[in-house]
Amino acid sequence: MLLEQHTNPLEYHYSRLRLKEAGATVTVIGLDRLEYRLEDHSLAHADAVIDDVAERAFDGVLIPGGLGPEKLRQNEKIIELVKDCHARGKLCAAICHGQQVLISAGFMQGVRATAAWSMQDDLRLVGAIVPEGARAVRDGQIVTAIFPHDLPEFFHLIFQAVNDSTGWQQPEGYPQRLSGQTWGIVADGASDATQVYYTSYRIQEDGGTAILLGRRAGQELKLSNVPWEWGEFGVRARVERALQGPGLTTSCDTEAELDSAAISAQELDGLLLPGGLGTWMIRGHPGLQELIRDVNAAGKPIGAIERGPKLLAGAGVLDGREVTCGPQMRDDIIHAVAGIRYRDEPVVRDGNLLTCQGTEDLPVFMRTLLTEYG
């Protein structure tokens, strides 16, 4: 994977973690240093600079979008690495503005491809064919897509191309392991953006439906990243279905209408609780606690990431259960009166509960979820 200053965070993190979930060894390559700021001001770390890996033969290259590709395309060794992958019939994948690097590599003439709306003319001008209405396109080993919400289809095509070029086999049942299932993902202001979107796109990639749940349908949330935990910058999300209200009666017809459309446990096949500071904000919500208890009582799977187990503890469903969590709340779990059993492991499954220590453990978390509950 290629990385530069102001790369798109969703495209970068989803691609990096998704390839790891599939079992790939991912080398993140920067131009001249190992630390970069993404578009949402968060930090991303490269494993190597291009000078150190220019002679390596990779099984593929993936280029996230944002402003990073404008800088990457000006480096001769980056271009040679991409040309080498193409010449050997290996994956060359790009999303959003990552296609600028493919254009500079000089092999896009006559290729079916797409990109962000603002650079589709650039593809046409170099002789590429941009199919009308296509969100993700594969032409041989070249795979392209438009925006972050196209990541699920982008990876369907990536894995087809990798299968054809290396013989790697997709897991049994992919990409329909969650077909017909509906999963709720709970978020509030300052919930962790990567955890929210990785789980959402990952459910969609395997054929399921992901619904963002929050206080009010239509509410726009400012999501957080690690250095900006209050969500001042970057990624936003919109609540699709409301949690049951706290039981207050008002004269506001709009609020009553939203409450009448609130989600119920019967509508869900599973529930996911990402971390971030949003868990502090919403943990006392009576409707959320009721939803967690109802989903748990029905034996449906519940997954909680990093600070997400706070919501399970608040709902009173952890008595006698084995659980892990982020280091921020480990002592709360260890010293819990209710007999919660903490395990210092990246991912812990106890029946219908699946807990995870943090973002970097999401590949194992999703592999386990799909294996056990898909």
Secondary structure, DSSP 4 states (H G I P E B T S, - for coil): -B--TTB-HHHHHHHHHHHHHTT-----EESS-SEEE-TTS-EEE-SEEHHHHTT---SEEEE--BSHHHHHTT-HHHHHHHHHHHHTT-EEEEETTTHHHHHHHT--TT-B----GGGHHHHHHTT-B--TT-SEEEETTEEEESSGGGHHHHHHHHHHHHHHHH-PPPPTTTT-TTTT-EEEEE--TTBBHHHHHHHHHHHHHTT-EEEEEESSTT-EEE-B-SS-TT--SS-EEE--EEPPP-S---S-HHHHHHHHT---GGG-SEEEE--BTHHHHHTT-HHHHHHHHHHHHTT--EEEETTTHHHHHHHT--TT-EE---GGGHHHHHT-TT--EE--SSEEEETTEEEES-GGGHHHHHHHHHHHH-
